[in-house]
Amino acid sequence: MEQVLANLLPLLNALWWPFVRAMAMLSAAPVLGDAMVPVPIRVLISLTIAVVMLPVTGHMQVVDNPFSMAMIAATLEQAILGGVLGLAFHFAMSVISVLGFLVSSQMGLSMAVMNDPLNGQSSDVVSSLLSMLAIIIFFAVDGHLVLANVLGASFKAWPVGGGYPPLLLQTVAWNVAWIFSAAVLLALPIVFSTVVVQIGFGFLNRVAPSLNLFSLGFSVITLFGLLMLGQVVRFVPDHYTRMTGQVLEMIRQQMPAPARTQLPQEVRRGG
C-alpha cells in the first residue's frame, strides 16, 4: 500500500496544484464563475485543464506528505493566486453591470426588476441585457482561451511553493477604482442627456404650471434614455475589449520577463 501511495504522489502533485488554481480562477472569472454554470461543470473543466497542463506541471514535487500542513499551505497559495487572477478579469464584466445599474436608475427603469438567472437574484432589465451582451463579447474575443493562456503562464511566472506575489494583490486591489470610473464614463452621455431633458421640463413647468409634467416628463425621459442607450450600446464591445486588454497588460507587468512572452499582446476582436 505504501508503494502504491508513493507512485501516486508525483501524479497527485502534478494534477492537484493546477486543479486548485484553475478551480479558484474559474470560480472568480467572468461568465464561467457565474451561477448559471453548475459546479460539476466547473470542476470538470478544471480537471481537464490540469490534465492538459501535465507537460508544464508534471515535474512539480512540492511536498512529500499529502497529509501535512505544507500541503494545506500550498493549496491555499494556489487558491489565492487563482482567485486573484480570475477576479482581475471579472473587473471588465463588473463595469458593464455597473453601467446597467447607472443607466436604468437614470431612466427610471430601476423599478422594472426581473429574475436574473446569471447571478441567481433579481436585477433590472437593462443590466440583464447588457450582461448578456458582455457574455457574447467574452466568447467572441476568445476570452476563455485568454484565461487558459494566463493560467498556463502563471505556473512559470509564479511556480508552486514560491508564494503568492503581494505586488499582484496590491495592483489588483488598487485597480478596483477604475470599475466605477469606467462605468461612469460609459454612462455619461445618457446621464447628461437625461439631465438636460429634466432641466428643460423644469423651465417648461415655470411657463405652463397647469401641465402634469411629472407623468409626461417620466415618459419622455424614458424614451429619450432608451434612444441614447441604443447609441451607446454600439460602442460597448470596443470598450469591453480595451478594458480586458488593460487587465491583461496589468497581469503581464507583474510577471517576470520570460513568462510575459506567453501572453497575447492584445485581445483579439471577434469578426
C-alpha positions as CSV (number, residue, x, y, z in Angstrom):
1,M,0.0,0.0,0.0
2,E,2.8,2.4,0.8
3,Q,4.4,1.6,-2.6
4,V,1.1,2.5,-4.3
5,L,0.9,5.8,-2.4
6,A,4.5,6.6,-3.3
7,N,3.7,6.0,-7.0
8,L,0.6,8.2,-6.9
9,L,2.3,11.1,-5.0
10,P,4.0,12.5,-8.1
11,L,0.8,12.3,-10.1
12,L,-1.1,14.0,-7.2
13,N,1.4,16.8,-7.2
14,A,1.2,17.2,-11.0
15,L,-2.7,17.3,-11.0
16,W,-3.7,18.8,-7.7
17,W,-1.9,22.2,-8.0
18,P,-3.2,23.2,-11.4
19,F,-6.6,21.8,-10.5
20,V,-6.9,24.1,-7.4
21,R,-5.5,27.1,-9.2
22,A,-7.8,26.6,-12.2
23,M,-10.8,25.9,-10.0
24,A,-10.2,29.1,-8.0
25,M,-9.7,31.1,-11.2
26,L,-12.8,29.8,-12.9
27,S,-14.9,30.5,-9.7
28,A,-13.9,34.1,-9.8
29,A,-13.7,34.6,-13.6
30,P,-16.5,36.2,-15.6
31,V,-19.1,34.0,-17.2
32,L,-17.6,30.7,-16.1
33,G,-17.8,31.8,-12.5
34,D,-21.5,32.8,-12.6
35,A,-24.3,30.9,-11.0
36,M,-25.6,29.7,-14.4
37,V,-22.5,27.4,-14.7
38,P,-23.0,24.4,-12.4
39,V,-20.2,23.5,-10.0
40,P,-19.7,20.0,-11.5
41,I,-19.1,21.5,-14.9
42,R,-16.6,23.9,-13.4
43,V,-14.8,21.0,-11.7
44,L,-14.7,19.0,-14.9
45,I,-13.2,22.0,-16.8
46,S,-10.6,22.5,-14.1
47,L,-9.7,18.8,-14.1
48,T,-9.4,18.9,-17.9
49,I,-7.1,21.9,-17.7
50,A,-5.0,20.1,-15.1
51,V,-4.6,17.1,-17.4
52,V,-3.7,19.3,-20.4
53,M,-1.1,21.1,-18.3
54,L,0.8,18.0,-17.3
55,P,3.8,18.8,-19.6
56,V,4.2,22.0,-17.6
57,T,3.4,20.8,-14.1
58,G,4.4,17.1,-14.3
59,H,7.8,17.7,-12.7
60,M,6.5,19.6,-9.7
61,Q,7.3,17.9,-6.4
62,V,6.5,20.4,-3.6
63,V,5.6,18.2,-0.6
64,D,6.4,14.6,0.2
65,N,3.5,14.0,2.6
66,P,0.0,14.8,1.2
67,F,-1.4,14.8,4.7
68,S,0.7,17.6,6.1
69,M,0.4,21.3,6.8
70,A,2.7,22.0,3.9
71,M,0.1,20.5,1.6
72,I,-2.6,22.7,3.1
73,A,-0.4,25.8,2.9
74,A,0.5,25.1,-0.8
75,T,-3.2,24.5,-1.6
76,L,-4.2,27.8,0.0
77,E,-1.5,29.5,-2.0
78,Q,-2.8,28.2,-5.3
79,A,-6.4,29.1,-4.4
80,I,-5.4,32.7,-3.5
81,L,-3.4,33.1,-6.7
82,G,-6.1,31.6,-8.9
83,G,-8.8,33.7,-7.3
84,V,-6.8,36.9,-7.8
85,L,-6.2,36.2,-11.5
86,G,-9.9,35.4,-12.0
87,L,-11.0,38.5,-10.1
88,A,-8.8,40.7,-12.3
89,F,-10.7,39.6,-15.4
90,H,-14.0,40.0,-13.6
91,F,-13.4,43.7,-13.4
92,A,-14.3,44.2,-17.1
93,M,-17.6,42.4,-16.7
94,S,-18.3,44.4,-13.5
95,V,-18.0,47.6,-15.5
96,I,-20.9,46.5,-17.8
97,S,-23.0,45.6,-14.7
98,V,-22.4,48.9,-13.0
99,L,-23.2,50.7,-16.4
100,G,-26.6,48.9,-16.5
101,F,-27.5,50.0,-13.0
102,L,-26.5,53.6,-13.6
103,V,-28.4,53.8,-16.9
104,S,-31.6,52.1,-15.5
105,S,-31.7,54.3,-12.4
106,Q,-31.2,57.4,-14.6
107,M,-34.0,56.5,-17.0
108,G,-36.4,55.4,-14.3
109,L,-36.3,51.7,-15.2
110,S,-34.8,50.6,-11.9
111,M,-38.2,49.5,-10.8
112,A,-38.5,47.1,-13.8
113,V,-36.9,44.2,-12.0
114,M,-36.8,40.6,-13.3
115,N,-35.2,37.4,-12.2
116,D,-31.6,37.2,-13.3
117,P,-30.5,33.6,-14.0
118,L,-26.9,34.6,-14.2
119,N,-26.5,35.7,-10.6
120,G,-29.4,33.9,-9.1
121,Q,-31.1,37.1,-7.9
122,S,-33.3,39.9,-9.2
123,S,-31.9,42.7,-11.3
124,D,-33.2,45.4,-13.6
125,V,-33.8,44.6,-17.3
126,V,-31.1,47.0,-18.7
127,S,-28.4,45.3,-16.6
128,S,-29.5,41.9,-17.7
129,L,-29.5,42.8,-21.3
130,L,-26.0,44.4,-21.1
131,S,-24.7,41.4,-19.2
132,M,-25.9,39.1,-21.9
133,L,-24.2,41.4,-24.5
134,A,-21.0,41.2,-22.4
135,I,-21.2,37.4,-22.4
136,I,-21.4,37.3,-26.1
137,I,-18.4,39.6,-26.4
138,F,-16.5,37.5,-24.0
139,F,-16.7,34.4,-26.2
140,A,-16.4,36.5,-29.4
141,V,-12.9,37.7,-28.4
142,D,-11.9,34.2,-27.2
143,G,-11.9,35.2,-23.5
144,H,-12.0,31.6,-22.4
145,L,-8.7,31.0,-24.3
146,V,-7.2,34.1,-22.8
147,L,-8.0,32.7,-19.3
148,A,-6.4,29.4,-20.2
149,N,-3.3,31.2,-21.5
150,V,-2.9,33.3,-18.4
151,L,-3.3,30.2,-16.2
152,G,-0.6,28.4,-18.1
153,A,1.8,31.3,-18.0
154,S,1.1,31.8,-14.2
155,F,2.8,28.5,-13.4
156,K,6.0,29.6,-15.0
157,A,5.8,33.1,-13.5
158,W,4.7,32.0,-10.0
159,P,5.6,28.3,-9.5
160,V,4.0,26.2,-6.8
161,G,5.7,26.7,-3.5
162,G,7.1,30.2,-4.4
163,G,4.4,32.0,-2.5
164,Y,1.9,34.4,-4.0
165,P,3.2,37.8,-5.1
166,P,2.0,40.6,-2.8
167,L,2.6,43.2,-5.6
168,L,0.0,41.4,-7.8
169,L,-2.6,41.6,-4.9
170,Q,-1.8,45.2,-4.4
171,T,-2.2,46.1,-8.0
172,V,-5.5,44.2,-8.4
173,A,-6.8,46.0,-5.2
174,W,-5.8,49.4,-6.5
175,N,-7.4,48.8,-9.9
176,V,-10.8,48.3,-8.4
177,A,-11.4,52.1,-8.6
178,W,-11.5,52.1,-12.4
179,I,-14.6,49.9,-12.4
180,F,-16.7,52.8,-11.2
181,S,-14.9,55.4,-13.2
182,A,-15.1,53.4,-16.5
183,A,-18.8,52.7,-15.9
184,V,-19.4,56.4,-15.3
185,L,-17.6,57.4,-18.5
186,L,-19.7,55.0,-20.5
187,A,-23.0,56.2,-18.8
188,L,-22.1,59.9,-19.0
189,P,-23.8,60.6,-22.4
190,I,-27.1,59.1,-21.2
191,V,-26.9,60.8,-17.8
192,F,-26.1,64.2,-19.3
193,S,-28.8,63.9,-21.9
194,T,-31.5,62.9,-19.4
195,V,-30.4,65.8,-17.1
196,V,-30.8,68.2,-19.9
197,V,-34.3,66.9,-20.6
198,Q,-35.2,67.2,-17.0
199,I,-33.9,70.8,-16.9
200,G,-35.9,71.6,-20.0
201,F,-39.1,70.2,-18.3
202,G,-38.3,72.3,-15.3
203,F,-38.3,75.5,-17.4
204,L,-41.5,74.3,-19.1
205,N,-43.1,73.8,-15.7
206,R,-42.4,77.5,-15.0
207,V,-44.1,78.5,-18.2
208,A,-47.1,76.2,-18.0
209,P,-47.7,75.2,-14.4
210,S,-51.1,73.6,-15.2
211,L,-49.4,70.8,-17.2
212,N,-48.9,67.5,-15.4
213,L,-45.2,67.4,-16.2
214,F,-44.4,64.6,-13.7
215,S,-46.2,61.9,-15.7
216,L,-45.3,63.5,-19.0
217,G,-41.6,64.0,-18.1
218,F,-41.2,60.4,-16.9
219,S,-42.3,59.0,-20.2
220,V,-40.2,61.4,-22.3
221,I,-37.1,60.8,-20.2
222,T,-37.6,57.0,-20.5
223,L,-38.0,57.2,-24.3
224,F,-35.1,59.6,-24.7
225,G,-32.9,57.4,-22.4
226,L,-33.7,54.3,-24.5
227,L,-32.8,56.2,-27.6
228,M,-29.4,57.2,-26.1
229,L,-28.9,53.7,-24.8
230,G,-29.2,52.4,-28.4
231,Q,-26.5,54.8,-29.5
232,V,-24.2,53.9,-26.6
233,V,-24.6,50.1,-26.9
234,R,-22.8,50.1,-30.3
235,F,-19.6,51.2,-28.5
236,V,-19.8,48.7,-25.6
237,P,-17.9,45.9,-27.4
238,D,-14.9,48.1,-28.2
239,H,-14.8,49.4,-24.6
240,Y,-15.1,45.9,-23.2
241,T,-12.2,44.7,-25.4
242,R,-10.0,47.6,-24.4
243,M,-10.8,47.0,-20.7
244,T,-9.9,43.3,-21.0
245,G,-6.7,44.3,-22.7
246,Q,-5.9,46.6,-19.8
247,V,-6.4,43.8,-17.3
248,L,-4.2,41.6,-19.4
249,E,-1.5,44.3,-19.5
250,M,-1.7,44.7,-15.7
251,I,-1.1,41.0,-15.2
252,R,1.7,41.0,-17.8
253,Q,3.5,43.8,-15.9
254,Q,3.6,41.8,-12.7
255,M,5.1,38.7,-14.4
256,P,8.8,38.1,-14.8
257,A,10.2,38.7,-18.3
258,P,10.3,35.1,-19.5
259,A,6.7,34.5,-18.7
260,R,5.4,37.7,-20.4
261,T,6.1,36.4,-23.9
262,Q,3.5,33.7,-23.4
263,L,0.6,36.1,-23.0
264,P,-1.1,37.6,-26.0
265,Q,-0.2,41.2,-26.8
266,E,-3.9,42.2,-27.1
267,V,-7.3,40.6,-27.0
268,R,-8.4,39.5,-30.5
269,R,-11.6,41.2,-31.7
270,G,-14.2,38.8,-32.9
271,G,-15.2,39.0,-36.6
